[in-house]
Amino acid sequence: MVRFLKSLVLLPIAILVILVAVANRDPVRLSLDPFSPDPVFSVMLPLYAILFGAVALGIVVGGIFTWLGQGKARRQVRHRGREIRRLEGETERLKAYAPPEPGTGLTLPGRTALPAPR
């Protein structure tokens, strides 16, 4: 079902991407030198390649900034995981030294046994 829904969404997007690529296949000059009338750092590429490259660059840069922005949350998760493991170990250690349950018939010297819980 998920596979069908994914193809239902991605198929129209793929068709639109192909239509944009076919409609914008004329080469344009991409210049990296804004001050020169005859730019040295330039390349002729189809417009769709420039558009798709810009989208891909935006996705990568956005992913990097999102990953960097979530650093505090990842650090908290690691800290809490260590704390959970420490507390679980302490719980197991304390269970080994826990007194017997009330109502098991064991009493301390000079004390009466507590009634069993109902």
Secondary structure, DSSP 4 states (H G I P E B T S, - for coil): -HHHHHHHHHHHHHHHHHHHHHHT-SEEEEES-TT-SS-SSEEEEEHHHHHHHHHHHHHHHHHHHHHHHTHHHHHHHHHHHHHHHHHHHHHHHHHHTPPPPTTSS---TT-PPPPPP-
